[in-house]
Amino acid sequence: MNELDDYSPLDEAASHHRLTIPGDCAGLRLDQALARLFPEHSRSRLQGWLKSGRVSLNGGLHDAKFKVWGGEVLEVDAAPTPEEVAEAPEDIPLNVAYEDAYILVIDKPAGLVVHPGSGNWSGTLLNALLHHAPELANIPRAGIVHRLDKDTSGLMVVARTLEAQTDLVRQLQARTVRRHYLALVHGMVTGPGVVDASIGRHPSQRTKMAVHSAGRVAVTRYSVREHFARATLVECRLETGRTHQIRVHMAHIGHPLVGDATYGRRRSGSPILDDFPRQALHAFRLGLVHPASGEEMAWESPLPEDFDSLLAIIRAETPA
């Protein structure tokens, strides 16, 4: 991704080029001429432009082997594709809880998307990581080995080497990474308890997950931290890491997360709970074995201000 160092894919002014092929390109193949005229771009990117019809010569489309002789009018549409934008480093502040040559532990704020995708091709944690640690461009998914939902806050580990990434993925598969969450859910929960219910894509609403027998094994353990008048603060520990797992599992047992517009209740009877703008879920503790040293390590993250303030308000309203 070094070609991005001198070219910002967000630069709209640089997205369209119209120029005349100079005489010193005479006899070159079209792809060779492009490489000479656009040295800041990789050959693979230039080949992509040719294959997708984004390069014209005198108004016509040609393949990479077509020879140029000088004087032709070359037009290039260099507007970035979403995938190219997704690979761009961006100077987005990160709250780094721990960092060494092998791993990064990030305390992610609510509202930050982890990985680029439809509707979120920039401004993601991946973009921020590529700016913070450029060597992550050489690691699949910039070292990301697990995710948090956009509106979930808290701790995530990122690998800085291929070896560390492989080790962390194996730890996740072996269920030895300790991931603990605090969740505020509707209703009066009794516990401790465990939800052992497979999760897969919702059969009719494809943007949602659901409990059903055809899904993948999913296990969430929970315990009660604090009871309030209309809600319960629970601690959840993931044994598996399915998409939306805690949100789906707590809704499945009749206690959806406060603020969860996808799996929660539309109206609970409490304006304070109903007006909370995101799911009340925070990854507050992360434990793992360091992939290089073998040391047992753990980190904790305090509740973010919005979550903490919500608890303070409902504590004040709950009878002693």
N, C-alpha and C positions, 0 to 999 in steps of 0.2 A: 504493500500500500504506500510505498514511498512516493509514488506519483502524486499523492494528495498533498505533499508538503508544500508544493508551489502552486497548487490549484485548488481553490475552494469550490466545491460543487454547489455551493449556495450562491455563487456569484452570478446573478442573472445577466450582467453585462457581457460575460464571457461565453454565453451559451450559444451564440450564433456567429459564424465566421463566413465572410465572403472575400475571396482574394484571387489573384491571378497566379497561376503556376509560373514560377520564375524559370528562366532559361537554363539555370544550372541543374534543374531536375529533369531535363530532357533525357529520354531513354529509360527512366526509372519506372518500375511498376508503381501502380497507384498506392499500394500499401507502403512502399518504400518512400515515396514522395510525402505521404502523410507523416511518416515517422520523422522525416527531416524537417517538415514544417511545424510539427507539433511535438517537439522533443520532451515536453513536460508530461506527456501522457504515455502510458504503457502501450506496448504493441498489442497486448490482448484487448485493451480498451479500443484501440483504433480498429482492430479487426471486428470488434463488436459493432462499431459504428457502421462499417461497410456492410456487414451481414444484415443489419436492421434497416438499411436503406437511408441512413442519416448522412450519407456523403453523395453529392452529385457533382458531375463534371459536365459543364456546358448544358446543364439542365437534365442530364440523363444519368441513370444509375449504371455502375460498372462493377465487375468483381475485382478482387485484390490484384490480379495479374495483369489487368489492363495497363498498357503503357501510356505515359504522358510525354508530351513533346514541348511543353512550355507555351504559355499564352492562353491556356484553357481557364475558364472561370470555375473555380472550386468553391462549393458551398458546403459547410459542415454544420450540422445541428449537434452541438455539444452539450445540450441541456442534460443534466444528470438524471439517470433513472433513479427510482426509489432505492434500489439496491446500492447504487453508488453513494447516495446520500447517507445510507445506513452505515457505510464503512468510513465515514468521515469523523476524525477526532473533533470534539467540541469542548470548549472551555466551560464546563459545567461544574460548579463546586461539588466536592465530595466530602462527606464526613467519614474519615478513615479511622476505624477503631484500632486497627493493627496492620502492620505492613513489614514484610521482609522480602528477601530475594525469591521466595517461593509462593507466598500467598498474600492476598489482601483481604481484610475483613472490612466491609462497608456497612455503615449504619444508614440505610436507605430511607429518605423521607417519603411520606405519602404523596402521591401525585406523580412520582417519577416512574416511567415505564422502564422495565428492565431491558428488553430486547426489541429491536426494531421490527415492525410488522405493519400490516394494513392499518392505515390511519395514523401511524406513529413511526415515520421513517427517519426522524431525527429527534434530537433532544432527549435521548434515552441514556440509561446507565451505560450501555455499551459504548456510545459516543463519548461519554465522560471518561470511561476507563481508557480508551484509546488515546485521549489527550493526556491523562495522568501518567500512563505507563505505555509509551508508544510500542514497546516490544510485544505487547499483547496482540498486535496485528498479526503476529506469527502463530497465535494460539487459536484453535477453533472457538468461535463464539466469544472471542476476547477473554477466554478463561472462565466464563460464566458456567457454573456446574449445576446451579439450582436457581429458582426464581421466586420472587414475591410478586403478588398482584400489584398493579399500579397503585391502588389506594391502600395497600398494606405497608406499614412502616417496619423498620427493624433491620436485624443483622443478616448479612449474606457473606459467604466466602467466595473468593475468586482466585483461580490458579494463575500463577505467573510463569509457569513452565509446563511443557507437555507432560513431563513425569509427574508433577504435582497434580495436574488435571486428571490424569489416569488414576492416581491414588485416591483422590477425593471422590471420583465417580464410583470407584470400588467401595469406598466407605459408605457412600449413600446407598448403593445396592445391597450392602450387607446390613443396612439399618443401624450403623454404629455412630453416625453423625447425630448429635443430640440437638434437636430443634424444639424450643419451648416458646409458646405464644401466650399472650394475654388477650382475651376476647371478652367483650361485654355483650351478653346475649339477652334476648327478651325472656321474661318469665322467671320462675323460681326453679333453679336446677338443683337436683339432688345428686350427690356423687360421693366418692369418685365413681367413674364409670369408663367404659370403653365402647367405641363405635367401630364395629368390624363389618363394613358394608362396602362392596365393590362399587367403584365409580367409573363411569364412562360418559361419552358424549350423550347429551339429551336426545332422545329419539326424534323429536320434532322441532326443537329449538336449538339449532346447531351451535349457537354461541354460548350455550349453557352446558354445565355438567349435571349429572344426575346419578342417584343410586339405582343400579339395576344389575341383574345377574350376569349380563354379558360384559360388564366392565372389568377393570383391573382391581386386584386386591388393594384395599385401603383400610388402614387402621389408625384411629385417633384415640388417645387416652386423655381424659380430662378430670380435673378436680376443681372443687369450689374454692375460690379465694375470698369472696365477699358477697353477701346478699343485700339487695336494695329493694325498694318498694315494688318496682316493676321489672327489675333486671337483675342479672347475676354476673359477677366478674369471675370468669373461669380461666384456669391455666390449661392449655392444651399441649400435648406432646405428640409430635408426628412420629409414627413408625414407618410410614410410607410418605411419598411426596407427590400425590396426584394433584392435578389442576383443581384449584378452588376447594381443596379437601376439607379444611376446617369449616368453611362456609357451607358446603354441601352437607357434611355430617351433622353439624349442629342444627341446621334447618330440618334435617331428616328426623331428628329426635324431638322436634317441636320447639326448638330454641334458636331461631335464626339470629344472626348477628345484628346488633343495632347499627343502623346506617347502611345496611346492605340492600341496595336497590334491586339487585338481581335475585337474591334468594330470601330476602327479608320480608317483613310485614309492611304493608303500605301505611297503615295507621295503627299505633299501639295504644292510643289514649293518653300518651305523654308527649306534649309538644317538644320538650327538651330532648327526648330520645328520637322522636321522629325528624327533628330538624338537624340531627348530626349528619354532616355532608358526605361521610364515607363509612365503609365498614370499620367498626371499632375493633381492629385487629393489629397487634404489634408483636413482632418477633423479638422477644426481649432477651433470650439466652441462646447461645450457640456453643456447642462443644464438639471437638474433633481431635484426632491424632495428627500431629504435624507431619505432613508427607515426607519431609526430609529428616527431621530429628527423631521422629517417633514419640515426641513428648505429647502428653495429654494437655490440651489447651481449652480454655473456655472464656467467653466474653459475655457481658451483660450490657443492655442498653436501657436507659431510663425511658419511661413513657414520654411520648411527644406531648407538646403543650396542649394541643386540642383534646387529646384523649384524657390527659391528666385533669384538665379543667372540667370536662364532662363528668368525671368521677367525683370531683369536689362538689359540683352542683347537686348531683343526685344523692351524695352522702348527706348534704345539708337538708335535703327534703325527705330523707328516710327516717322514720321514727326510731328513737333509740330503743 
